[in-house]
Amino acid sequence: GESVGLHLPTLSVQEGDNSIINCAYSNSASDYFIWYKQESGKGPQFIIDIRSNMDKRQGQRVTVLLNKTVKHLSLQIAATQPGDSAVYFCAETNQGGKLIFGQGTELSVKP
Amino acid sequence: EAGVAQSPRYKIIEKRQSVAFWCNPISGHATLYWYQQILGQGPKLLIQFQNNGVVDDSQLPKDRFSAERLKGVDSTLKIQPAKLEDSAVYLCASSQPLGVHNSPLHFGNGTRLTVT
């Protein structure tokens, strides 16, 4: 069946360091992937997405890498700030399919 | 642009009572979703509407959950009767008509339901 999971449930980084959040997916038919950030008491907020015809996509301070060979997705946050503290979810879908979320990784930024 | 609006923000009820949640999507978003998010987990889709029609309700517990979007804009999700395991955050999301594969979902801040 379809599943999206995260390697680490929690991640603690020092302010100013780079953060890497990982995600594994099992459905090889998935061709669209999204990272969401969820702060306490709020709904998930879109960060960045990537389609399967790409290996890398960059946004402002964030980069998403997709390795289709091993079905792995990662989110890199440069110069992590206290405001980046949140739970990060990866989600996957394919044409006509549902958006399926992973369990989430809680990022904690130490000042 | 205004985001997805949901109310109430919090609700506490006893088991076997009924409860309703309301959602107003982003203007122009034809697709509306209700998700259930249990503490510590990712959101799980309950139902998807395209305008006022149901696209997917395969994971909606239809014996107790119901949802409607009569005029293709606002939506309500109802639980009757509630069970303890229904305690969760209920998130509403909306997107452009092409759906999740072509445009990201925009979420509201959810309604946190506690069933005692």
Interface residues (C-beta under 8 A of the other chain):
Chain A: V4 Y32 I34 Y36 G41 K42 G43 P44 Q45 F46 D49 F89 A91 T93 N94 Q95 G96 G97 K98 L99 F101 G102 Q103 G104
Chain B: V4 G40 Q41 G42 P43 K44 L45 Q48 D56 L91 A93 V100 H101 P104 L105 H106 F107 G108 N109 G110
